[in-house]
Amino acid sequence: MSALLKLSELAVNQSGTVREMPKAGVAFIRLREMGLMAGTPVRLVRVAPLGDPIEIKVRGYSLTLRKSEAAEILVEPAAAN
């Protein structure tokens, strides 16, 4: 198992698997309702010009997150081929 990174630290077009998320907070409850939970594969699509927000691809759709929210989600980066 590789080292965990914050979702906000992934490089553009880098994929990973969500391993840990906060269990409390309205934003994180809503993210779980939208399918973002431990074990979910994600890919960082792009970052806004000033670095916030970021866009991820999850379960076939695009989701935009604040960088502060993404910093609380830990992912295991996918192995590079």
Biotite code that builds the C-alpha atoms (Angstrom):
import biotite.structure as struc

atoms = struc.array([
    struc.Atom([0.000, 0.000, 0.000], chain_id="A", res_id=1, res_name="MET", atom_name="CA", element="C"),
    struc.Atom([1.464, 3.328, -1.037], chain_id="A", res_id=2, res_name="SER", atom_name="CA", element="C"),
    struc.Atom([1.472, 6.419, 1.144], chain_id="A", res_id=3, res_name="ALA", atom_name="CA", element="C"),
    struc.Atom([-1.795, 8.303, 1.414], chain_id="A", res_id=4, res_name="LEU", atom_name="CA", element="C"),
    struc.Atom([-2.114, 11.796, -0.041], chain_id="A", res_id=5, res_name="LEU", atom_name="CA", element="C"),
    struc.Atom([-4.673, 14.504, 0.446], chain_id="A", res_id=6, res_name="LYS", atom_name="CA", element="C"),
    struc.Atom([-7.062, 14.651, -2.510], chain_id="A", res_id=7, res_name="LEU", atom_name="CA", element="C"),
    struc.Atom([-5.950, 18.255, -2.978], chain_id="A", res_id=8, res_name="SER", atom_name="CA", element="C"),
    struc.Atom([-2.344, 17.041, -3.504], chain_id="A", res_id=9, res_name="GLU", atom_name="CA", element="C"),
    struc.Atom([-3.036, 14.801, -6.507], chain_id="A", res_id=10, res_name="LEU", atom_name="CA", element="C"),
    struc.Atom([-1.604, 15.988, -9.810], chain_id="A", res_id=11, res_name="ALA", atom_name="CA", element="C"),
    struc.Atom([-3.922, 16.825, -12.701], chain_id="A", res_id=12, res_name="VAL", atom_name="CA", element="C"),
    struc.Atom([-5.076, 13.597, -14.421], chain_id="A", res_id=13, res_name="ASN", atom_name="CA", element="C"),
    struc.Atom([-3.763, 11.497, -11.516], chain_id="A", res_id=14, res_name="GLN", atom_name="CA", element="C"),
    struc.Atom([-6.127, 8.851, -10.177], chain_id="A", res_id=15, res_name="SER", atom_name="CA", element="C"),
    struc.Atom([-6.487, 7.393, -6.742], chain_id="A", res_id=16, res_name="GLY", atom_name="CA", element="C"),
    struc.Atom([-8.837, 5.577, -4.411], chain_id="A", res_id=17, res_name="THR", atom_name="CA", element="C"),
    struc.Atom([-10.493, 7.304, -1.467], chain_id="A", res_id=18, res_name="VAL", atom_name="CA", element="C"),
    struc.Atom([-9.299, 5.708, 1.779], chain_id="A", res_id=19, res_name="ARG", atom_name="CA", element="C"),
    struc.Atom([-10.416, 8.113, 4.530], chain_id="A", res_id=20, res_name="GLU", atom_name="CA", element="C"),
    struc.Atom([-13.004, 10.886, 4.837], chain_id="A", res_id=21, res_name="MET", atom_name="CA", element="C"),
    struc.Atom([-14.255, 12.946, 7.769], chain_id="A", res_id=22, res_name="PRO", atom_name="CA", element="C"),
    struc.Atom([-17.333, 11.387, 9.339], chain_id="A", res_id=23, res_name="LYS", atom_name="CA", element="C"),
    struc.Atom([-18.936, 14.674, 10.412], chain_id="A", res_id=24, res_name="ALA", atom_name="CA", element="C"),
    struc.Atom([-19.824, 17.931, 8.754], chain_id="A", res_id=25, res_name="GLY", atom_name="CA", element="C"),
    struc.Atom([-22.645, 18.872, 6.425], chain_id="A", res_id=26, res_name="VAL", atom_name="CA", element="C"),
    struc.Atom([-20.383, 19.012, 3.358], chain_id="A", res_id=27, res_name="ALA", atom_name="CA", element="C"),
    struc.Atom([-18.986, 15.528, 3.965], chain_id="A", res_id=28, res_name="PHE", atom_name="CA", element="C"),
    struc.Atom([-22.407, 14.016, 4.605], chain_id="A", res_id=29, res_name="ILE", atom_name="CA", element="C"),
    struc.Atom([-23.522, 15.467, 1.264], chain_id="A", res_id=30, res_name="ARG", atom_name="CA", element="C"),
    struc.Atom([-20.405, 14.114, -0.498], chain_id="A", res_id=31, res_name="LEU", atom_name="CA", element="C"),
    struc.Atom([-21.155, 10.620, 0.827], chain_id="A", res_id=32, res_name="ARG", atom_name="CA", element="C"),
    struc.Atom([-24.737, 10.968, -0.410], chain_id="A", res_id=33, res_name="GLU", atom_name="CA", element="C"),
    struc.Atom([-23.293, 11.735, -3.861], chain_id="A", res_id=34, res_name="MET", atom_name="CA", element="C"),
    struc.Atom([-21.191, 8.555, -3.783], chain_id="A", res_id=35, res_name="GLY", atom_name="CA", element="C"),
    struc.Atom([-17.806, 9.796, -2.582], chain_id="A", res_id=36, res_name="LEU", atom_name="CA", element="C"),
    struc.Atom([-16.796, 7.327, 0.130], chain_id="A", res_id=37, res_name="MET", atom_name="CA", element="C"),
    struc.Atom([-13.944, 5.041, 1.120], chain_id="A", res_id=38, res_name="ALA", atom_name="CA", element="C"),
    struc.Atom([-13.052, 2.676, -1.719], chain_id="A", res_id=39, res_name="GLY", atom_name="CA", element="C"),
    struc.Atom([-14.297, 4.991, -4.477], chain_id="A", res_id=40, res_name="THR", atom_name="CA", element="C"),
    struc.Atom([-11.905, 5.603, -7.402], chain_id="A", res_id=41, res_name="PRO", atom_name="CA", element="C"),
    struc.Atom([-11.421, 9.283, -8.292], chain_id="A", res_id=42, res_name="VAL", atom_name="CA", element="C"),
    struc.Atom([-9.380, 11.281, -10.821], chain_id="A", res_id=43, res_name="ARG", atom_name="CA", element="C"),
    struc.Atom([-8.334, 14.914, -10.524], chain_id="A", res_id=44, res_name="LEU", atom_name="CA", element="C"),
    struc.Atom([-9.496, 16.534, -13.765], chain_id="A", res_id=45, res_name="VAL", atom_name="CA", element="C"),
    struc.Atom([-8.386, 20.136, -13.308], chain_id="A", res_id=46, res_name="ARG", atom_name="CA", element="C"),
    struc.Atom([-7.625, 22.913, -10.874], chain_id="A", res_id=47, res_name="VAL", atom_name="CA", element="C"),
    struc.Atom([-8.958, 26.459, -11.221], chain_id="A", res_id=48, res_name="ALA", atom_name="CA", element="C"),
    struc.Atom([-6.377, 29.092, -12.248], chain_id="A", res_id=49, res_name="PRO", atom_name="CA", element="C"),
    struc.Atom([-6.020, 30.409, -8.699], chain_id="A", res_id=50, res_name="LEU", atom_name="CA", element="C"),
    struc.Atom([-5.899, 26.875, -7.252], chain_id="A", res_id=51, res_name="GLY", atom_name="CA", element="C"),
    struc.Atom([-9.436, 26.718, -5.866], chain_id="A", res_id=52, res_name="ASP", atom_name="CA", element="C"),
    struc.Atom([-11.805, 24.922, -6.567], chain_id="A", res_id=53, res_name="PRO", atom_name="CA", element="C"),
    struc.Atom([-10.740, 21.578, -8.020], chain_id="A", res_id=54, res_name="ILE", atom_name="CA", element="C"),
    struc.Atom([-12.715, 19.270, -10.306], chain_id="A", res_id=55, res_name="GLU", atom_name="CA", element="C"),
    struc.Atom([-12.698, 15.508, -9.823], chain_id="A", res_id=56, res_name="ILE", atom_name="CA", element="C"),
    struc.Atom([-14.280, 12.670, -11.785], chain_id="A", res_id=57, res_name="LYS", atom_name="CA", element="C"),
    struc.Atom([-16.128, 10.228, -9.537], chain_id="A", res_id=58, res_name="VAL", atom_name="CA", element="C"),
    struc.Atom([-18.591, 7.466, -10.510], chain_id="A", res_id=59, res_name="ARG", atom_name="CA", element="C"),
    struc.Atom([-18.860, 8.809, -14.062], chain_id="A", res_id=60, res_name="GLY", atom_name="CA", element="C"),
    struc.Atom([-19.639, 12.445, -13.266], chain_id="A", res_id=61, res_name="TYR", atom_name="CA", element="C"),
    struc.Atom([-17.700, 15.615, -12.527], chain_id="A", res_id=62, res_name="SER", atom_name="CA", element="C"),
    struc.Atom([-17.709, 17.068, -9.035], chain_id="A", res_id=63, res_name="LEU", atom_name="CA", element="C"),
    struc.Atom([-16.215, 20.371, -7.954], chain_id="A", res_id=64, res_name="THR", atom_name="CA", element="C"),
    struc.Atom([-14.798, 20.700, -4.436], chain_id="A", res_id=65, res_name="LEU", atom_name="CA", element="C"),
    struc.Atom([-13.231, 23.479, -2.432], chain_id="A", res_id=66, res_name="ARG", atom_name="CA", element="C"),
    struc.Atom([-9.558, 22.845, -1.914], chain_id="A", res_id=67, res_name="LYS", atom_name="CA", element="C"),
    struc.Atom([-10.110, 22.976, 1.868], chain_id="A", res_id=68, res_name="SER", atom_name="CA", element="C"),
    struc.Atom([-12.656, 20.137, 1.590], chain_id="A", res_id=69, res_name="GLU", atom_name="CA", element="C"),
    struc.Atom([-10.370, 18.095, -0.666], chain_id="A", res_id=70, res_name="ALA", atom_name="CA", element="C"),
    struc.Atom([-7.530, 18.522, 1.850], chain_id="A", res_id=71, res_name="ALA", atom_name="CA", element="C"),
    struc.Atom([-9.532, 16.511, 4.409], chain_id="A", res_id=72, res_name="GLU", atom_name="CA", element="C"),
    struc.Atom([-10.024, 13.512, 2.085], chain_id="A", res_id=73, res_name="ILE", atom_name="CA", element="C"),
    struc.Atom([-7.157, 10.990, 1.977], chain_id="A", res_id=74, res_name="LEU", atom_name="CA", element="C"),
    struc.Atom([-6.550, 8.967, -1.178], chain_id="A", res_id=75, res_name="VAL", atom_name="CA", element="C"),
    struc.Atom([-4.202, 6.183, -2.179], chain_id="A", res_id=76, res_name="GLU", atom_name="CA", element="C"),
    struc.Atom([-2.632, 7.206, -5.496], chain_id="A", res_id=77, res_name="PRO", atom_name="CA", element="C"),
    struc.Atom([-2.983, 4.706, -8.338], chain_id="A", res_id=78, res_name="ALA", atom_name="CA", element="C"),
    struc.Atom([0.205, 2.973, -9.441], chain_id="A", res_id=79, res_name="ALA", atom_name="CA", element="C"),
    struc.Atom([1.710, 4.566, -12.549], chain_id="A", res_id=80, res_name="ALA", atom_name="CA", element="C"),
    struc.Atom([1.994, 2.212, -15.534], chain_id="A", res_id=81, res_name="ASN", atom_name="CA", element="C"),
])
